[in-house]
Amino acid sequence: MEDKIKLGSNMFVYPMAVTLVGTHLGDRPNFTTVSWLTRVNVHPPMIAVSLNPDLNSTKGILQNREFSINYPGADMADVADMCGILKGPRSGKAQFFDVFNGELTYAPMIREATLSLELTVHSVLELPSNVLVIGKIVNSYSESKYLTNGKPDVQKMDPLALTMPDNRYWRLGDSVGKAWYIGRPNR
């Protein structure tokens, strides 16, 4: 067996979902690309998002206490990347999407996304370089073309994934098996 190679402490989870986080800057919707997020609670359902504190989007989320998480398909890689490049409240990133609202006022969502979540801020943790925002999911939205038996279907959604530190976008591959089933000794 080959020896393990030490890679250092600045390693990332492999791969990460690419999302577009939405909020309002003043009276205008705005989106930024975020991949540092994870589900952190079951009841109520919550997601933690790690954000740069200097981003206008972060300031909008902290001010409005509402935000959205939108999952683009791989066909949206160029516009998702652009939302991570363009900066500033006048960049007008919302013009590239058909924006809609659900129950919340300051959680603009993207109709072209395969799945959109609207959240309220539950808590905020200031870290040395980032702000961890924990949001409570208020509702979720998709379309029938992305569902199988009423549940999101990863093959139909064709989600966009990111790997770091190589900074590359990917599509997901084939299913390996059913979770909490394939490891059972007597299946």
C-alpha positions as CSV (number, residue, x, y, z in Angstrom):
1,M,0.0,0.0,0.0
2,E,1.3,3.4,-0.9
3,D,2.0,5.9,1.9
4,K,-0.3,8.8,2.4
5,I,1.0,12.2,1.3
6,K,0.6,15.1,3.7
7,L,-1.3,17.9,1.9
8,G,-1.4,20.6,4.6
9,S,-4.2,22.1,6.6
10,N,-5.8,24.3,3.9
11,M,-7.8,21.4,2.4
12,F,-11.5,21.6,1.2
13,V,-14.4,19.2,1.3
14,Y,-14.5,17.4,-2.1
15,P,-16.7,18.2,-4.0
16,M,-18.9,21.2,-2.9
17,A,-22.3,22.2,-4.2
18,V,-22.3,25.5,-6.1
19,T,-25.1,27.8,-5.0
20,L,-26.3,31.3,-5.7
21,V,-27.2,33.0,-2.4
22,G,-29.7,35.8,-2.8
23,T,-30.6,38.8,-0.6
24,H,-31.5,42.4,-1.1
25,L,-29.1,45.4,-1.3
26,G,-31.4,48.3,-0.6
27,D,-34.5,47.7,-2.7
28,R,-32.7,45.5,-5.3
29,P,-32.2,41.7,-5.4
30,N,-28.5,40.5,-5.5
31,F,-26.8,37.2,-5.8
32,T,-23.4,35.8,-4.9
33,T,-21.8,32.4,-5.6
34,V,-21.3,30.3,-2.5
35,S,-20.0,26.7,-2.1
36,W,-19.1,26.7,1.6
37,L,-22.4,25.5,3.1
38,T,-23.9,22.5,4.8
39,R,-27.1,21.2,6.5
40,V,-26.7,21.6,10.2
41,N,-30.0,20.8,11.9
42,V,-33.0,18.5,11.2
43,H,-35.9,20.0,13.3
44,P,-36.2,22.8,12.4
45,P,-34.3,22.4,9.1
46,M,-31.2,24.7,9.0
47,I,-28.3,25.3,6.7
48,A,-25.0,27.0,7.6
49,V,-23.4,29.3,5.0
50,S,-19.8,30.6,5.3
51,L,-19.5,34.1,3.8
52,N,-16.8,36.8,3.4
53,P,-17.9,39.5,5.9
54,D,-16.9,42.2,3.4
55,L,-19.3,41.1,0.7
56,N,-22.3,43.4,0.1
57,S,-24.4,40.2,0.0
58,T,-23.3,39.4,3.6
59,K,-24.2,42.8,4.7
60,G,-27.6,42.5,3.1
61,I,-28.3,39.2,4.8
62,L,-27.3,40.5,8.2
63,Q,-29.4,43.6,7.8
64,N,-32.5,41.9,6.3
65,R,-32.2,38.6,8.3
66,E,-33.5,36.7,5.2
67,F,-31.8,35.1,2.3
68,S,-32.2,32.4,-0.4
69,I,-30.0,29.5,-1.5
70,N,-30.5,28.6,-5.2
71,Y,-29.0,25.5,-6.8
72,P,-28.0,26.0,-10.4
73,G,-27.8,23.1,-12.9
74,A,-24.4,22.5,-14.6
75,D,-25.9,24.4,-17.7
76,M,-25.7,27.6,-15.5
77,A,-21.9,27.3,-14.8
78,D,-21.0,30.5,-16.7
79,V,-23.6,32.7,-14.9
80,A,-22.9,31.1,-11.5
81,D,-19.2,31.8,-12.0
82,M,-20.0,35.4,-13.1
83,C,-21.9,36.0,-9.9
84,G,-18.8,35.2,-8.0
85,I,-16.7,37.5,-10.1
86,L,-18.8,40.7,-10.3
87,K,-18.8,42.8,-7.2
88,G,-20.6,45.7,-5.8
89,P,-24.2,46.8,-5.4
90,R,-24.4,48.2,-8.9
91,S,-23.2,45.1,-10.7
92,G,-26.8,44.2,-11.5
93,K,-26.4,40.4,-11.3
94,A,-30.2,39.9,-10.8
95,Q,-30.7,41.0,-14.4
96,F,-29.4,37.6,-15.6
97,F,-32.2,35.7,-13.9
98,D,-36.0,35.5,-13.7
99,V,-36.3,36.5,-10.0
100,F,-39.3,35.5,-7.9
101,N,-40.2,35.7,-4.2
102,G,-42.0,33.1,-2.0
103,E,-43.1,33.9,1.5
104,L,-40.2,36.2,2.5
105,T,-39.6,39.7,1.3
106,Y,-35.8,39.8,1.2
107,A,-35.0,36.3,0.0
108,P,-35.1,36.6,-3.9
109,M,-35.0,33.3,-5.7
110,I,-33.9,32.3,-9.2
111,R,-36.6,30.6,-11.4
112,E,-33.9,29.0,-13.6
113,A,-32.4,27.2,-10.5
114,T,-33.3,23.6,-10.1
115,L,-34.0,24.1,-6.4
116,S,-34.4,27.3,-4.4
117,L,-34.7,27.6,-0.6
118,E,-35.8,30.6,1.4
119,L,-34.4,31.1,4.8
120,T,-34.5,33.4,7.8
121,V,-31.3,34.0,9.8
122,H,-31.3,31.9,13.0
123,S,-27.8,32.8,14.3
124,V,-24.5,34.3,13.2
125,L,-21.0,33.2,14.3
126,E,-18.1,35.5,13.6
127,L,-15.0,33.4,12.6
128,P,-11.4,34.7,12.1
129,S,-11.9,35.3,8.4
130,N,-15.5,34.5,7.6
131,V,-19.1,34.9,9.0
132,L,-21.1,31.7,9.5
133,V,-24.8,32.4,9.0
134,I,-27.1,29.7,10.1
135,G,-30.4,30.0,8.3
136,K,-33.8,28.3,9.1
137,I,-35.4,26.9,5.9
138,V,-38.9,28.5,5.5
139,N,-39.8,26.8,2.3
140,S,-38.3,25.2,-0.9
141,Y,-39.2,25.4,-4.5
142,S,-38.5,23.3,-7.6
143,E,-40.3,22.2,-10.8
144,S,-41.8,18.8,-11.6
145,K,-39.2,18.2,-14.3
146,Y,-36.5,18.0,-11.6
147,L,-38.5,15.6,-9.3
148,T,-39.1,11.9,-9.2
149,N,-41.9,10.7,-6.9
150,G,-42.2,14.2,-5.5
151,K,-38.5,14.4,-4.4
152,P,-35.5,16.2,-6.0
153,D,-33.8,13.9,-8.5
154,V,-30.0,14.5,-8.8
155,Q,-29.8,13.2,-12.3
156,K,-32.6,15.4,-13.5
157,M,-31.2,18.4,-11.7
158,D,-27.6,17.9,-13.0
159,P,-26.1,20.0,-10.1
160,L,-23.0,22.1,-10.4
161,A,-20.1,21.1,-8.1
162,L,-16.8,22.9,-7.3
163,T,-13.5,21.5,-6.2
164,M,-10.8,23.5,-4.5
165,P,-7.9,24.2,-4.5
166,D,-7.9,23.3,-8.2
167,N,-10.9,25.7,-8.7
168,R,-12.8,23.5,-11.2
169,Y,-16.5,23.0,-11.9
170,W,-17.9,19.5,-12.3
171,R,-21.0,17.4,-12.9
172,L,-21.9,14.5,-10.7
173,G,-21.4,11.0,-11.9
174,D,-23.4,7.8,-11.5
175,S,-25.1,6.6,-8.3
176,V,-23.1,4.1,-6.3
177,G,-26.0,2.8,-4.3
178,K,-28.7,3.5,-1.8
179,A,-27.5,5.2,1.5
180,W,-28.2,3.4,4.7
181,Y,-28.8,0.2,2.7
182,I,-25.8,-1.0,0.7
183,G,-23.7,-1.4,3.9
184,R,-26.2,-3.7,5.6
185,P,-24.7,-7.2,6.1
186,N,-27.9,-9.1,5.4
187,R,-29.5,-7.1,2.6
